[in-house]
Amino acid sequence: MNRVVDVAVLDEVQLLADRSRGWAFTRALLGLPARTLHVCGDPAALPLLERLCAEAGERSWAFWNLTSCGRMAAIGVLFRLDMSNGVLIVLIARR
């Protein structure tokens, strides 16, 4: 994507630390052509974000406006299935 956009959102940023998917999040974080980038995820990822941006020469992280917000809806198990065959099903419902 080469077109500059006003706003981009990078969700689940804690996946930067994931061995198999971290490269994709790093590429998006440092390469998205956006005037404003909203980064969402686990607050524990903040030190990694700061270090990654500093090492890449990206100084704009110093101007981040950090906002913490709670989960809008509770997460719970609605029912359980026999997953002995190795299949994983994830269902997310908003009420």
SULNORMO-V491468 format. One record per pair of residues at least 24 apart in sequence whose ideal C-beta (glycine too) atoms are under 6 Angstrom apart, sorted by the first residue. I is the first residue (numbers start at 0). J is the second residue. Records with the same first field share a line. If there is no record, write none. Layout:
# SULNORMO-V491468
I: J / J
This chain:
# SULNORMO-V491468
3: 32
4: 33
5: 34
6: 35
7: 31 / 33 / 36
8: 37
9: 38
10: 39
11: 40
12: 38 / 40 / 44
13: 40 / 41 / 44
15: 47
16: 47
29: 55
